[in-house]
Amino acid sequence: MSVEVKIPAVGESISSGIVSVWHKKSGDFVNAGDALFTLETDKVSTEIAAETAGVLDTIVPEGQEVKIGEVVATIDDSKKAPAAASAEKKKEKTEAPSPQSSPSGRGGPEAPAKEKEKPTDGETLSPAVRRIVDEEHLDPEKISGTGPGGRITKADALAAVQNRGAGEQKSDKEPATAGPSAGGQSADGRFVRKKMSPLRRKIAAQLVMAQHTAAILTTFNECDMSAVQELRAKSQDAFTKKNGVKLGFMSFFIKAAVEALKTVPVVNGRIEDEDFIQNNFYDIGVAVGTERGLVVPIVRDADKKSFADLERDIAGYATKAREGKLKIEDLTGGTFTISNGGVYGSLLSTPILNPPQSGILGMHKIMPRPVAVDGKVEVRPMMYLAMSYDHRAIDGKEAVTFLIKVKECIEDPKKLPLDF
């Protein structure tokens, strides 16, 4: 009996996605719970698992857009795992006579030694290697394994990815093509056309919508990071030993933003049709850059969390974002956003609102600069701050007051609820 594999509902507002990677191939035996493929949507990437065991037959190729409920594969649950065949194959390899012990006339001393048989695909690839092979669309049969028994190591797979551009993954007999390749490369190689991912399309639509629907204005200030740097350096060892995570700058800015939102509550609201919604909770979005694009996971109830709790949330979201394991609920419902372009070296920028929020705080690179301190010129670690806001809901006075409050809390951390 064949069981259909359908695209499940992965979010209230998600109607389609792209089958980005098949983790199993047609003809493979899969167990219930095995990851079959990765579904990439405009919000998150989700691994879809098999609901039953059997032999997989894929219908949809990698890279194709599919609708929720669409059948992308079938699993024949009448077929069992080929454990016995695999065991028999291993037994035959073990019992195969060596050239030295071969009887006369069947491979004596002068007969060449039999080449060691390369392990089958399922036996060769570790989970780490399998992931690289699937994501980079490599052919394991064309990769020379340097591990024990000819197994392919992670280093072998990575080397194959690097060498692919030089043509090492292609057959020497494969003729060169003059037209576009599967990746959409032009005949002369001057450009490559490829379809935007759902996430990138969503980011583009959101940014354009923000520009078209809100009256965005940005106000700037700068803050002296000396006090925070000193406090962080002084507390780092004890904090890390006690909590198991490092104390970063982002937790200070989340705490400072919460204090500023309490001082200027209108920044913690949003416009909805002809109404203004005032939020009395503090779910702070922290923008995280990934290879797939920018995502903004939400730190829930930031006002109720300790510095250690905030750092754990931030570290956890960063790991999930890199691995593509963020869920819809991780990205929805924020009231305010913080973006740190400083990690990429940005000295100054104007962040764009994250709709439907009314405000976003931009952090930047810490740079030693000469500043006037008590009538004297001193070199201090300075950071430019940018506050973009929806001028329809927030007046300039309120935006400036908000940013100054953030500045004061960073320059004098004692104004924050320190709990370490």
C-alpha positions, -999 to +999 in steps of 0.1 A: +000+000+000+013+034-009+010+063+016+010+098+002+035+124+015+017+157+015+030+192+023+017+199+058+004+233+071+034+249+087+019+283+095-014+302+094-003+326+066+018+302+046+002+288+015+033+275-004+070+267-002+099+251-020+113+216-017+148+228-012+166+195-004+156+158-005+174+141+023+162+107+009+161+095-027+136+075-047+141+038-039+155+045-004+140+027+025+129+052+052+118+047+088+090+066+105+105+098+117+133+101+092+137+135+076+125+132+040+131+168+027+134+204+038+105+227+030+116+263+026+089+289+031+089+327+032+094+326+070+112+294+080+127+262+068+112+230+081+123+194+078+093+171+069+096+137+084+082+103+072+050+092+090+055+056+081+083+032+071+087+019+036+103+026+002+102+062-009+092+073-044+096+111-049+073+130-073+085+165-070+121+175-078+143+198-057+138+235-062+101+232-072+075+253-055+046+234-040+013+242-023+001+232+011-016+198+008+002+189-025+015+153-028+053+153-033+061+116-027+047+082-018+059+056+006+053+019-001+048+005+034+044-031+022+082-033+016+105-040+045+140-027+054+167-045+033+185-055+065+189-091+055+203-082+021+228-057+036+239-083+062+244-109+034+265-084+014+287-077+043+291-114+049+302-120+013+328-093+016+341-108+048+343-143+034+358-133+000+391-153-004+423-132-005+447-136-035+473-153-013+449-181-003+432-185-037+434-220-052+455-226-083+439-213-115+416-188-097+439-160-088+473-173-077+503-152-066+505-135-100+469-124-101+463-088-092+448-081-058+411-074-059+403-037-054+387-030-021+350-025-026+338+009-017+311+008+010+275+014-002+261+049+001+241+043+033+272+027+050+296+054+038+280+087+047+279+100+083+251+124+091+275+154+087+287+142+053+251+133+042+240+169+050+268+184+029+261+159+000+224+167+001+227+205+004+254+208-023+239+182-046+270+161-048+273+126-062+289+103-035+302+080-062+324+107-076+340+116-043+372+098-033+370+087+003+401+089+025+386+074+056+389+038+068+376+014+042+373+041+016+346+060+036+340+096+027+349+120+055+336+155+061+369+169+048+364+149+015+329+163+010+341+199+017+370+194-007+346+182-034+325+213-029+355+235-034+368+216-064+335+215-081+340+249-095+372+237-112+353+209-128+365+180-107+330+168-100+324+164-138+334+135-160+363+141-183+342+129-212+313+153-205+310+178-234+309+215-226+275+231-231+272+265-248+237+273-235+225+281-200+233+255-173+209+241-148+217+270-125+207+295-152+242+307-162+244+326-194+263+312-224+292+335-219+293+330-182+288+367-174+258+362-152+237+336-134+199+337-131+183+319-102+149+322-086+147+341-053+140+320-023+106+324-005+124+340+024+142+365+002+109+373-016+092+378+017+120+401+030+117+422-002+080+425+000+081+435+037+107+462+032+088+477+003+056+476+023+073+493+052+085+521+029+051+525+013+028+523+043+047+541+071+061+576+074+096+565+084+119+590+100+153+583+117+169+602+146+205+596+157+226+598+188+258+583+201+267+566+233+299+561+252+305+523+257+332+527+284+310+519+314+293+488+298+327+475+285+342+479+320+312+462+337+312+434+312+349+427+315+347+428+353+317+404+354+324+381+325+342+352+343+318+350+372+288+354+348+300+327+325+308+303+353+275+308+370+252+307+339+270+288+312+267+316+287+288+347+280+276+382+288+272+402+256+263+437+247+228+428+232+214+420+266+223+455+278+206+470+249+175+449+253+172+460+289+179+496+279+152+494+252+127+480+277+134+509+301+130+534+272+097+517+261+084+521+296+094+558+296+078+564+261+050+538+258+038+550+224+069+535+208+057+501+220+025+504+199+013+501+163-013+515+140-040+491+128-064+505+103-077+537+120-068+525+155-037+527+176-028+495+195-009+501+227+011+471+238+016+466+276+041+437+271+077+437+258+084+412+232+117+424+216+128+412+182+165+407+176+175+407+140+198+378+130+216+376+097+218+341+081+229+327+048+192+325+038+185+361+048+176+383+077+152+368+103+139+384+135+133+359+163+114+373+193+126+374+229+093+371+248+086+391+280+120+407+279+111+429+309+107+398+331+140+381+321+174+382+337+206+390+318+213+353+318+179+344+304+183+370+276+217+357+267+204+321+265+175+332+243+198+351+220+223+322+217+196+297+212+179+317+184+213+323+167+219+285+167+185+277+154+187+304+127+220+291+114+206+255+113+174+266+097+153+253+126+134+285+136+096+280+139+068+303+130+061+311+166+097+322+171+093+350+145+058+364+152+043+389+176+072+413+184+065+448+196+099+464+190+131+454+171+168+458+177+192+454+147+230+453+152+248+462+120+279+467+140+288+430+139+293+435+101+313+467+106+285+492+099+294+526+114+260+543+107+228+533+090+190+540+089+172+508+099+138+501+082+108+493+103+096+457+109+059+460+101+035+464+119+059+477+146+064+515+150+100+516+160+134+499+155+167+506+172+199+503+152+232+495+169+266+500+152+303+494+154+321+505+185+349+529+174+375+547+195+369+584+188+380+617+203+352+632+224+350+661+248+348+649+284+347+675+312+362+701+289+390+678+278+395+657+247+396+620+254+395+589+232+365+568+241+348+537+226+318+553+209+288+538+192+263+556+169+227+548+176+198+551+152+161+551+160+137+548+130+101+553+138+067+556+122+060+594+123+023+587+119+022+574+155+053+588+171+063+625+173+099+636+170+100+646+207+090+611+217+115+594+194+143+616+207+133+611+243+133+573+237+168+573+222+183+595+249+169+571+275+187+542+258+219+563+257+216+571+294+211+535+304+241+523+284+264+551+296+253+544+332+244+507+335+234+512+372+201+526+358+194+491+346+181+462+368+214+445+370+210+409+383+245+394+380 
